[in-house]
């Protein structure tokens, strides 16, 4: 595979209308490997000219019917071929994803990318399942049909924590529903999204159906305020989501938002404590805690707190932090130095909290944006450590007395993306899972997702669902077609507004 970022050829161009382009303004940006701080590629920041070109290419591909005019079986076939090409190149893509994000190779190779492939395959099947219901006579003399139509050219804005997975979660349903897309990956991690676009062309997905722009906030702002974009699907920070809402307002675009999270992890005294400890280690520190569903608030019932925290600290001490390319590494660096500074800032400002483990940078690692897995106790419920998304390897250990208090504390954040409850009591598990105001609630586990089920938040974690048939529907608009079936010149309802002439 010809990669966009190699030691020899380090310039990663953007893809617009099936062509690789640079920026007219020539603004470039270095892409850094967060594990060793080396520059691995140079990208362009799309200027208004390229944003206009990309949207025009997506619009042209949409209006020509080159994609939406294909039969569902044809679209499904192309998406399947694309997913197979991604699978064929899994090893190179995993290495590129790991080098660009700092995530351990094993997470990219055995987790993120196979899941992205599975997601694309699910949506390939989805092409053929999208249906409008046909039904008759909601009003006498009329038959109503419901059509599910693509929205138009959509803007897809992705974050840096799971670049390939986020691209698949967005492009999969958008394309399955017949839309065309302009995707803007994060300015920090654009490399694998560009490779995905290259493979999509190779699979035979027509030019202009997938366009990739690189760049940061300004490129995103131009794209999300472009009048020809009909829908925005955004995954990222809640504050960015608020800005995008205002950018989208003048042309009243459809919005799909997957925003931040602050997941509670509620452990009752009757839980399998060993299982809960393992779940908490993975839930809190996977992807260096840069996960919107990360278990960031460990609420443990008072009677189990000592046993849980001793075992938890022991297991946290075993996490192997280091070079993400090594197969044994459990936790790599944070994505960039600014993100590490941000996470450290939370710890520096936390006056009352006590750091039980970590809190600093690993002394043995001289290069890279590493941080130790960090466990904090004694943070107040209303402190920023407990209320705000940290997005790093920091977890708060918090006590609770009873079920009522556990539910109240767990729900007491502005977010509502995901949470978990740990207990052997099936009645309590059901009661608590229904009382938690989060889009996903796990019972006796934390983190696993599947392509068939929706993922998305309540409250300030967003609106809309990724994955599942619900995502597919979100990338469509419902159209009511109403057919007059009597053939009469004067329709039945005319009599009610103009009276009966006889
Ligand atoms: P971010 O909001 O800083 O950036 C996300 C994307 O938005 C980037 O591509 C960025 O360039 C772009 N952007 C920034 N300002 C913009 C603007 N004004 N208009 C248009 N685009 C703009 O988020 P991030 O730091 O890249 O990612 C971390 C965040 O993503 C966390 O808050 C995390 O919880 C969230 N996230 C949520 C989910 C979910 O499913 N809910 C999944 C992954 C990540």
Boltz pocket constraint, residues with backbone or C-beta under 6 A from the ligand:
constraints:
  - pocket:
      binder: B
      contacts: [[A, 157], [A, 158], [A, 159], [A, 160], [A, 161], [A, 162], [A, 184], [A, 185], [A, 186], [A, 187], [A, 215], [A, 216], [A, 217], [A, 218], [A, 219], [A, 220], [A, 221], [A, 224], [A, 235], [A, 236], [A, 237], [A, 238], [A, 240], [A, 241], [A, 243], [A, 244], [A, 247], [A, 257], [A, 258], [A, 259], [A, 260], [A, 261], [A, 291], [A, 292], [A, 389], [A, 391], [A, 417], [A, 455], [A, 457], [A, 461], [A, 462]]
      max_distance: 6.0
